[in-house]
Amino acid sequence: MKAYSFDLRERVAAACAQPGRTVPLVAAQFSVSVSFVEKLLHRQRTTGSVAALPPRSGPAPDLDARARAELRACLHQQPDATLAELCTWLAALGGPAVSQSTLWRAVQALDWRRKKRVSTPPSATPSG
């Protein structure tokens, strides 16, 4: 969900600063929730600003660029290796010891496909 605009935040804070205005009235006036107005006022009291917090990213990936390059080299050398074999191989090369789930996400991020071609030629007889 996108953050409310800075302009709206300023208008809500200014409306709350007017005497006789309650939080539920201001929330109804601007079509926002009461909890948004309360959180906005709390942020204004604690930080002095009504600006939204910057977006947060998730945790850092377990495999850095060097480990991903080693994984790509392993996949090029042995494209049909299992995840367990790749984990062992990567750890033997000095890479981090990671789980098969982590390694699978890294393989997906590399856009590596296990099946390279169709295993049988197409049938000459029409289906149906």
C-alpha positions as CSV (number, residue, x, y, z in Angstrom):
1,M,0.0,0.0,0.0
2,K,1.3,3.4,-0.9
3,A,1.9,6.0,1.7
4,Y,-0.4,9.0,1.9
5,S,1.0,12.1,0.2
6,F,2.9,14.7,2.1
7,D,0.4,17.3,1.2
8,L,-2.5,15.3,2.8
9,R,-0.4,14.7,5.9
10,E,0.3,18.4,6.3
11,R,-3.4,19.3,5.9
12,V,-4.5,16.6,8.4
13,A,-1.9,17.9,11.0
14,A,-3.0,21.5,10.4
15,A,-6.7,20.5,10.8
16,C,-5.9,18.8,14.1
17,A,-4.0,21.9,15.3
18,Q,-7.2,24.0,15.1
19,P,-9.0,24.4,18.4
20,G,-12.1,22.3,18.9
21,R,-11.2,19.7,16.2
22,T,-11.2,16.1,17.4
23,V,-9.3,13.3,15.8
24,P,-12.5,11.5,14.7
25,L,-13.8,14.7,13.1
26,V,-10.6,15.3,11.2
27,A,-10.4,11.6,10.1
28,A,-14.0,11.8,8.7
29,Q,-13.2,15.2,7.0
30,F,-10.2,13.7,5.1
31,S,-11.6,10.2,4.6
32,V,-8.8,8.5,6.5
33,S,-8.8,6.2,9.5
34,V,-8.7,7.5,13.1
35,S,-5.6,5.4,13.7
36,F,-3.8,7.1,10.8
37,V,-4.5,10.5,12.3
38,E,-3.3,9.3,15.8
39,K,-0.1,7.8,14.3
40,L,0.5,11.0,12.3
41,L,0.1,13.2,15.4
42,H,2.4,10.9,17.4
43,R,5.1,11.0,14.6
44,Q,4.8,14.8,14.6
45,R,5.2,15.0,18.3
46,T,8.2,12.7,18.4
47,T,10.1,13.6,15.2
48,G,8.7,17.0,14.4
49,S,7.8,15.9,10.9
50,V,4.8,14.3,9.3
51,A,6.7,12.7,6.4
52,A,6.3,9.0,5.8
53,L,9.1,6.7,6.7
54,P,11.2,5.5,3.8
55,P,10.3,2.0,2.4
56,R,12.1,-0.8,4.1
57,S,13.6,-3.7,2.2
58,G,13.8,-7.3,3.3
59,P,16.8,-9.1,4.7
60,A,20.0,-9.2,2.8
61,P,20.4,-12.2,0.5
62,D,22.5,-15.0,2.0
63,L,24.5,-15.4,-1.2
64,D,26.6,-12.4,-2.1
65,A,27.7,-11.6,-5.7
66,R,30.8,-13.8,-5.5
67,A,28.8,-16.8,-4.2
68,R,26.2,-16.3,-7.0
69,A,29.0,-16.3,-9.6
70,E,30.4,-19.5,-8.1
71,L,26.9,-21.0,-8.2
72,R,26.5,-20.0,-11.8
73,A,29.9,-21.7,-12.6
74,C,28.8,-24.9,-10.8
75,L,25.6,-24.9,-12.8
76,H,27.4,-24.5,-16.1
77,Q,29.8,-27.4,-15.2
78,Q,27.1,-29.8,-14.0
79,P,23.6,-28.6,-15.1
80,D,21.8,-31.6,-13.8
81,A,23.2,-31.4,-10.2
82,T,20.7,-31.7,-7.4
83,L,20.3,-29.0,-4.8
84,A,22.1,-31.1,-2.2
85,E,25.1,-31.5,-4.6
86,L,25.1,-27.8,-5.3
87,C,25.1,-27.0,-1.6
88,T,28.0,-29.3,-1.0
89,W,29.9,-28.0,-4.0
90,L,29.4,-24.4,-3.1
91,A,30.6,-25.0,0.5
92,A,33.7,-26.9,-0.8
93,L,34.5,-23.9,-3.0
94,G,34.6,-21.7,0.1
95,G,31.1,-20.3,-0.3
96,P,28.7,-20.0,2.6
97,A,26.9,-23.0,3.9
98,V,23.3,-22.5,3.0
99,S,20.1,-24.5,3.0
100,Q,18.6,-26.1,0.0
101,S,15.7,-23.7,0.1
102,T,18.1,-20.7,0.0
103,L,20.0,-22.3,-2.8
104,W,16.8,-22.9,-4.7
105,R,15.9,-19.2,-4.4
106,A,19.3,-18.3,-5.7
107,V,19.0,-20.7,-8.6
108,Q,15.6,-19.2,-9.4
109,A,17.0,-15.7,-9.2
110,L,19.6,-16.7,-11.8
111,D,16.7,-17.8,-14.0
112,W,18.3,-21.3,-14.4
113,R,16.0,-23.8,-16.0
114,R,16.7,-27.5,-15.3
115,K,15.0,-28.9,-18.4
116,K,16.9,-27.7,-21.5
117,R,14.9,-29.3,-24.3
118,V,12.1,-31.6,-25.0
119,S,13.0,-35.2,-24.2
120,T,11.1,-36.8,-27.1
121,P,10.4,-35.7,-30.6
122,P,6.8,-34.6,-31.3
123,S,4.5,-37.3,-32.5
124,A,3.8,-37.5,-36.2
125,T,0.3,-38.7,-35.7
126,P,-2.3,-36.0,-35.1
127,S,-3.9,-36.0,-31.7
128,G,-7.6,-36.1,-31.2
